[in-house]
Amino acid sequence: MSAQRPADPAARTALTGQVVLADANSFFASCEAVFDPSLADRPVVVLSNNDGCVVARNRPAKALGITNGTPWFTIRERALQDGVVARSSNYELYASLSRRMMAIMAHFLPNQEVYSIDECFMDSIWNDKRTIEICRDLRAAVLQSTGIPVSVGVAPTKTLAKVANHWAKDHPSTEGITLWSQVEAQYGDQALASVPVDQVWGVGRRLTGRLMGMGITTALDLRDADPSLIRHRFSVMLQRTVLELRGRPCIEPETDAARGVRTDQILCSRMFSHPVEGYTTLAQALSIYAQKACRRLRRQHGLCGKVRVFCSTSPYAPQQFCAAGRTVVLEDPSDDPLVIAGAASRALKGRVDPHARWIRAGVVLLDLTDADRFHTLEGLDAARDTHGLGDVLEDATRRFGPFRVGVGYGGIRGQGRGDEDTGADWAMNRGMLSPRSTTRWDEMAVAQAR
């Protein structure tokens, strides 16, 4: 498949270019339907770790009033009566289909910037007519090759492209493609006035209350706000959002996003399948989470200078709620799995209530640097993995699959479909996991001719 290019030079736009945002529709739920045709037109929800809360739902599920973040146990009985199909998060399947989807879309438009697992930004230098043609071909190719439906928003800036993309999803008459210039021409300021401020990219819930206190309740209000005032009261990032809503590109591309590079932190956090007590079990989990985070650190050829660990009890028992956390500063930046796992497992020693029922724990690698760019005085080099353990673990992962070996894995190996993680009694529960049809030979989809 070759990249799309118009033969007629007149198809080039006289503008500096347009931002194209391609975003999969209800990505996790759509992935579940790819290898299970029986889910077509049925309400589908995907649950978080340990089948806890709803994290994704398709359009029929949304029509039933199911919202993200809803604990599954609170709606399970009614949802099953309504014919809702629930699935555990199938991370391997989603990641595999995401890679295929991104690879296909990269053939149609230049400068692809993978923003998340289900969306990417691209550029178009063509006029509106040709841009729509390319986007239409892009959507058809992704649907045919992966079975994933995609919506496309086209606008002068990333923030407006986000708005246009949501417009395409909410208005079936657009057939999945929206040019913001056409929306503005038809609806004027009413288009932004119809968008609540908490749905603007870069705002979120944390800032919504403060903005509403200033009388800013819609995207139109935010666009018309004084940029200098917004910067003074909030941040330069929100000021950029204001300017982007006015059609001025202000957000630089994240060149490392497609490679999964993290520049601020690397997090590995899980909820336990049931509460655990005592430091020993907690330290075991933290050690394994640290190794998973370290594997990502080494994959991007980085070093970390700090290791933060945390744990908490259930928030649904507020009278008994407690949490603990600590940040450990390493003597030298390191990528050594023994150093990092050791720091994580020792961090909370003597700091946790031995009678508390912990349900969540996590490890965060902080103060990240590129190993090739780390320079210091002679004799003060980074604490690299000189014994080669990290390389051995990486080689075993590439040869035998993820999480086959590791420090502290003895006696807690999983069995059957759970062998991708640990078999400890605290390990994550995924009781409604669909087949990992694209990454497991023994779970591949089978087609039968009748």
C-alpha positions in Angstrom: 0.0 0.0 0.0 1.5 3.3 -1.0 0.9 6.7 0.5 -1.9 8.7 -1.1 -0.8 11.7 -3.2 -3.0 13.7 -5.6 -1.8 13.8 -9.2 -3.1 17.3 -9.6 -0.9 20.0 -8.0 -4.0 22.2 -7.7 -5.2 19.9 -5.0 -2.6 21.3 -2.7 -4.2 23.7 -0.2 -3.0 27.3 -0.1 -2.9 27.1 3.7 0.0 25.9 5.7 -1.7 22.6 6.3 -4.4 20.9 8.4 -4.2 18.6 11.4 -5.9 15.3 10.9 -6.9 13.2 14.0 -7.9 9.6 13.4 -9.5 8.0 16.4 -10.9 4.5 16.7 -14.6 4.3 17.8 -14.9 2.6 21.2 -11.6 1.0 20.6 -11.5 -1.7 23.3 -15.1 -2.7 22.6 -14.5 -2.7 18.9 -11.5 -4.9 19.3 -13.6 -7.4 21.2 -16.0 -7.6 18.3 -13.3 -8.2 15.6 -13.0 -11.9 16.3 -16.5 -12.4 17.8 -19.2 -11.5 15.2 -21.9 -12.3 17.7 -21.1 -9.0 19.4 -22.2 -7.0 16.5 -25.0 -4.5 17.5 -24.9 -5.9 21.1 -24.0 -3.7 24.1 -20.4 -4.4 25.1 -18.4 -3.1 28.1 -14.7 -3.7 28.9 -13.7 -3.8 32.5 -10.6 -2.6 34.3 -8.0 -4.7 36.2 -9.7 -7.4 38.3 -12.9 -6.8 36.4 -13.5 -3.8 38.6 -14.9 -0.8 36.7 -16.2 -0.1 33.2 -13.4 1.5 31.2 -14.9 1.3 27.7 -18.3 0.7 26.1 -19.7 0.8 22.7 -22.6 2.9 21.4 -25.4 0.4 22.4 -24.0 0.2 25.9 -23.8 4.0 26.1 -27.5 4.1 25.0 -28.3 2.1 28.1 -26.8 4.8 30.3 -23.6 2.9 31.3 -20.8 5.4 32.0 -17.1 4.8 32.3 -15.8 4.4 35.9 -19.0 2.6 37.0 -18.1 -0.4 39.3 -19.2 -3.5 37.5 -20.7 -5.2 40.6 -23.2 -2.3 41.0 -24.7 -2.7 37.6 -24.0 -6.4 36.8 -27.4 -7.8 37.5 -29.3 -5.1 35.5 -26.7 -5.1 32.7 -27.0 -8.8 32.2 -30.8 -8.5 32.0 -30.3 -5.9 29.3 -28.1 -8.2 27.3 -24.8 -6.4 28.1 -21.7 -8.5 27.3 -18.8 -7.8 29.7 -15.1 -8.6 28.8 -11.9 -8.3 30.9 -9.3 -6.0 29.5 -7.4 -8.0 26.8 -4.2 -5.9 26.6 -2.4 -8.1 24.2 -5.2 -8.0 21.7 -5.7 -4.3 21.9 -2.0 -3.5 21.5 -1.7 -5.9 18.5 -4.6 -4.4 16.7 -3.4 -0.9 17.5 -0.1 -1.5 15.8 -1.8 -2.8 12.7 -4.2 0.1 12.6 -1.4 2.7 13.0 0.7 1.0 10.3 -2.1 1.2 7.9 -3.0 4.9 8.6 0.7 5.9 8.2 0.4 5.0 4.5 -2.2 7.7 3.8 -0.9 10.9 5.4 2.5 12.1 6.5 4.0 13.0 9.9 2.1 10.5 11.9 2.2 11.1 15.6 0.8 8.3 17.7 -0.9 10.0 20.6 -2.4 7.0 22.3 -3.3 3.3 21.7 -6.3 4.3 19.6 -5.6 7.7 18.0 -3.0 9.5 16.0 -2.4 12.9 14.5 -1.3 13.4 10.9 -0.9 16.3 8.5 -2.7 17.1 5.3 -1.4 19.7 2.8 -4.2 19.1 0.3 -7.4 21.0 -0.2 -10.6 20.0 1.5 -12.0 17.9 -1.3 -8.8 15.8 -1.6 -8.4 15.6 2.2 -11.9 14.1 2.5 -11.1 11.6 -0.3 -7.9 10.5 1.5 -9.7 10.2 4.9 -12.5 8.2 3.3 -9.9 5.8 1.9 -8.1 5.6 5.2 -11.3 4.7 7.1 -12.2 2.0 4.5 -8.7 0.5 4.6 -8.6 0.3 8.4 -12.1 -1.2 8.6 -11.3 -3.8 5.9 -7.9 -4.8 7.3 -8.6 -4.8 11.0 -12.4 -4.5 11.5 -12.0 -1.3 13.6 -14.2 1.7 12.8 -12.4 5.0 12.8 -13.6 8.6 13.0 -11.6 11.5 11.5 -11.5 15.2 12.5 -9.7 17.8 10.3 -8.8 21.3 11.6 -6.1 23.9 11.8 -5.0 22.8 15.3 -4.8 19.7 17.4 -7.4 20.9 19.9 -9.9 21.8 17.1 -9.1 18.5 15.4 -10.2 16.8 18.7 -13.4 18.7 18.7 -14.0 17.9 15.0 -13.4 14.2 15.7 -16.0 14.1 18.5 -18.3 15.9 16.1 -17.9 13.2 13.6 -18.7 10.5 16.2 -21.8 12.3 17.5 -23.2 13.1 14.0 -23.8 10.1 11.9 -24.6 12.3 8.9 -20.8 13.1 8.6 -20.1 9.5 7.8 -17.2 9.5 10.2 -15.3 12.5 8.7 -15.6 16.2 9.9 -13.8 19.2 8.6 -13.9 21.9 11.2 -14.0 24.7 8.5 -17.3 23.3 7.2 -18.8 23.0 10.7 -17.9 26.6 11.4 -19.3 27.8 8.1 -22.6 26.1 8.9 -23.0 26.6 12.6 -20.6 29.5 13.5 -20.0 29.9 17.2 -22.8 27.5 18.2 -20.5 24.7 17.3 -18.0 25.5 20.2 -20.9 26.6 22.4 -22.3 23.1 22.3 -19.1 21.6 23.7 -18.8 21.6 27.5 -15.5 22.9 28.8 -14.7 19.7 30.5 -14.7 17.9 27.2 -12.0 20.2 25.7 -8.7 18.5 25.2 -6.3 19.8 27.9 -8.9 20.8 30.4 -10.3 17.7 32.2 -12.1 17.5 35.5 -9.4 19.0 37.7 -9.6 22.5 36.0 -13.3 22.4 35.2 -14.5 23.7 38.6 -12.2 26.6 38.6 -13.1 27.6 35.1 -16.8 27.3 35.8 -16.2 29.6 38.8 -15.0 32.2 36.3 -18.1 31.7 34.1 -16.3 29.6 31.5 -18.6 26.7 30.9 -18.2 25.9 27.2 -15.4 25.7 24.6 -16.6 29.0 23.2 -16.2 30.7 26.6 -12.7 29.3 26.8 -11.8 30.5 23.3 -13.0 34.0 24.1 -11.1 34.2 27.4 -8.1 36.5 27.9 -5.1 34.3 27.2 -2.8 36.3 29.5 -5.3 35.9 32.4 -5.6 32.2 31.7 -1.9 31.8 31.9 -1.7 33.8 35.1 -4.4 31.9 36.9 -3.7 28.5 35.4 -0.7 27.6 33.2 0.9 28.2 29.9 -0.5 24.9 28.7 -4.1 26.1 29.2 -3.2 29.3 27.5 -2.1 27.3 24.5 -5.5 25.6 24.5 -7.2 29.0 24.3 -5.0 29.9 21.3 -5.6 26.5 19.7 -9.3 27.1 19.9 -8.7 30.3 18.0 -7.0 28.4 15.2 -3.4 29.1 16.2 -1.2 25.9 16.4 0.7 25.9 19.7 1.2 22.3 20.7 4.4 20.8 19.5 4.5 17.2 18.2 5.6 14.4 20.6 8.2 12.8 18.4 8.7 9.8 20.8 5.1 8.9 21.3 5.1 6.3 18.5 8.0 4.5 20.1 6.3 4.5 23.5 9.1 6.6 25.1 8.2 8.2 28.4 10.2 11.3 29.5 8.5 12.0 32.8 7.8 8.7 34.5 7.2 5.0 33.9 4.3 3.5 36.0 3.3 0.0 36.7 0.3 -0.2 39.0 -2.2 -3.0 39.6 -5.1 -3.9 41.9 -4.9 -7.2 43.6 -7.5 -9.9 43.0 -8.2 -9.8 46.7 -6.8 -7.8 49.7 -3.4 -8.8 50.9 -1.8 -8.3 54.4 1.8 -8.0 55.6 5.0 -6.5 54.2 6.3 -9.8 52.7 3.5 -10.2 50.2 3.4 -6.5 49.4 7.2 -6.4 48.8 6.9 -9.4 46.5 4.3 -7.7 44.3 6.3 -4.4 44.3 9.4 -6.3 43.2 7.6 -7.8 40.2 6.0 -4.5 39.3 9.4 -2.8 39.4 10.8 -5.4 37.0 8.0 -4.7 34.6 8.6 -1.0 34.7 12.4 -1.6 34.4 11.7 -3.7 31.2 10.1 -0.6 29.7 12.9 1.6 30.9 15.5 -0.6 29.2 13.4 -0.8 26.1 13.7 3.0 25.6 17.4 2.8 26.6 16.9 5.0 29.7 18.0 5.4 33.3 16.0 6.4 36.3 17.2 8.3 39.4 14.3 7.8 41.7 11.9 4.9 42.5 8.5 5.7 44.1 6.3 3.0 45.5 2.7 3.3 46.9 -0.1 1.2 48.2 -3.6 1.7 49.5 -6.6 0.0 50.9 -10.1 0.1 49.5 -11.6 3.6 49.0 -15.1 2.0 49.5 -14.3 1.5 53.2 -13.4 5.2 54.0 -13.4 4.7 57.7 -10.7 2.1 57.4 -8.8 3.7 54.5 -5.1 4.1 54.7 -2.3 4.6 52.2 1.5 4.5 52.2 4.2 5.7 49.9 7.8 6.6 49.7 10.3 7.8 47.1 13.8 6.3 47.1 16.6 8.3 45.5 19.2 5.9 43.9 22.8 6.6 44.6 23.4 6.7 40.8 20.9 6.6 37.9 20.3 3.0 37.0 18.7 0.5 34.6 19.6 -2.5 36.7 16.6 -4.7 37.5 18.2 -5.9 40.7 18.9 -2.3 41.9 15.4 -1.0 41.0 13.5 -4.0 42.2 15.5 -4.0 45.4 14.8 -0.3 46.0 11.1 -0.9 45.4 10.8 -3.9 47.8 12.7 -2.1 50.6 11.0 1.2 50.3 8.0 0.5 52.5 9.8 -1.8 55.0 8.6 -0.7 58.4 6.1 1.8 57.0 3.0 -0.3 56.4 0.3 -1.3 58.8 0.7 -5.2 59.0 -3.1 -5.5 59.6 -4.3 -3.3 56.8 -5.9 -5.0 53.8 -4.1 -3.6 50.8 -5.9 -3.8 47.4 -3.6 -1.7 45.2 0.1 -1.1 44.8 2.4 0.4 42.2 5.9 1.4 41.3 6.9 4.7 39.5 10.3 5.3 37.9 11.1 9.0 38.1 13.9 11.3 37.1 14.3 9.6 33.7 17.3 10.3 31.5 18.6 8.9 28.2 21.5 6.5 28.9 23.4 7.8 25.9 23.2 11.4 27.1 24.1 10.8 30.7 27.5 12.2 31.5 29.1 13.0 34.8 32.5 13.1 36.4 34.9 10.2 36.0 34.2 7.5 38.6 30.6 8.7 39.0 29.1 6.7 36.2 25.5 5.4 36.1 24.8 2.2 38.0 24.4 0.1 34.9 23.5 -3.6 34.8 27.1 -4.8 34.7 26.2 -8.4 35.5 23.9 -8.7 32.4 20.8 -9.9 34.2 18.6 -7.4 32.4 19.9 -8.6 29.0 19.2 -12.2 30.0 15.6 -11.3 31.0 15.1 -9.5 27.8 16.4 -12.4 25.7 14.2 -14.8 27.6 11.2 -12.5 27.0 11.9 -12.3 23.2 12.4 -16.1 23.0 9.7 -17.5 25.3 7.2 -14.6 25.7 6.6 -12.0 28.4 7.1 -12.7 32.1 8.5 -16.2 31.8 11.4 -15.4 34.2 12.2 -12.8 36.7 13.6 -12.0 40.2 11.2 -13.4 42.8 9.0 -15.4 40.4 9.8 -18.7 42.0 6.8 -20.6 43.2 4.3 -18.2 41.9 4.3 -19.0 38.2 0.9 -19.0 36.5 -0.7 -21.9 34.7 -2.9 -22.1 31.6 -4.2 -18.8 30.2 -2.7 -17.0 33.2 0.9 -17.8 32.5 1.6 -14.4 31.1 1.7 -13.0 34.6 2.2 -14.5 38.0 0.2 -17.2 39.7 0.3 -15.6 43.1 -3.0 -15.5 45.0 -2.8 -11.7 44.7 -2.4 -11.7 40.9 -4.8 -9.7 38.8 -8.0 -11.5 38.0 -9.4 -11.5 34.5 -12.3 -13.9 34.6 -14.0 -12.7 31.3 -10.9 -12.6 29.1 -11.5 -13.1 25.4 -9.1 -15.1 23.2 -5.8 -13.3 22.4 -6.3 -14.2 18.8 -3.4 -12.3 17.3 -0.6 -13.1 19.8 -1.2 -16.7 21.0 -1.0 -19.7 18.8 -3.3 -21.8 21.0 -5.9 -19.0 21.1 -6.1 -18.2 17.4 -9.5 -17.7 15.8 -10.9 -20.7 13.9 -13.1 -20.3 10.9 -15.2 -23.2 9.7 -16.8 -23.6 6.3 -20.3 -25.2 6.3 
